[in-house]
Amino acid sequence: MPALAEQGVHLVPHGERTAAQRHWVAQYFATDVRPLLVPVALDPSHPFPLVANKALNFVVLIV
């Protein structure tokens, strides 16, 4: 984080963003991020999904 700050990059918590910043983030997510998200479900018959090479993957456990 200090190295990013030295380069002028700062992470602003959602609660500290202005209305304009929150609007920009919501629009960016809707137009540029969400269309790229593909859900993959794991179940007993398919215990491990195909993970594409050179892809960014997130795993979330819903209990």
C-alpha positions in Angstrom: 0.0 0.0 0.0 2.8 2.5 0.7 4.3 1.8 -2.7 1.0 2.4 -4.4 0.5 5.7 -2.4 4.0 6.9 -3.6 2.7 6.4 -7.1 -0.5 8.4 -6.4 -2.7 5.3 -6.1 -5.1 5.4 -3.2 -7.8 2.9 -2.2 -10.9 4.7 -0.9 -13.3 2.7 1.2 -16.9 2.7 -0.2 -18.2 4.7 2.8 -15.8 7.5 2.1 -16.6 7.9 -1.6 -18.6 10.9 -2.9 -21.9 10.3 -4.7 -20.2 10.9 -8.0 -17.5 8.3 -7.2 -20.1 5.7 -6.1 -22.0 6.3 -9.3 -18.9 5.9 -11.5 -17.9 2.6 -9.7 -21.4 1.3 -10.1 -21.4 2.1 -13.8 -17.9 0.7 -14.3 -18.9 -2.6 -12.7 -22.1 -2.8 -14.7 -20.5 -2.2 -18.1 -17.0 -3.5 -17.8 -16.8 -6.1 -15.0 -20.2 -7.9 -14.6 -20.3 -9.0 -18.3 -17.1 -10.9 -17.7 -18.2 -12.8 -14.6 -19.2 -16.4 -15.2 -20.5 -18.4 -12.3 -19.3 -22.0 -11.9 -21.0 -24.3 -9.4 -19.4 -27.2 -7.6 -21.4 -30.2 -6.6 -20.7 -33.9 -5.7 -20.9 -35.0 -9.3 -18.6 -32.2 -10.6 -16.2 -31.7 -7.7 -13.7 -29.6 -9.7 -14.5 -27.2 -12.6 -12.3 -26.6 -15.6 -10.1 -23.7 -14.7 -8.8 -21.9 -17.8 -5.1 -21.1 -18.1 -4.2 -17.4 -17.7 -7.6 -16.6 -16.1 -8.4 -14.8 -12.9 -10.6 -17.0 -10.7 -12.3 -16.3 -7.4 -13.7 -19.0 -5.2 -16.6 -18.2 -2.8 -18.1 -20.7 -0.4 -21.8 -20.1 0.3 -23.0 -21.9 3.4 
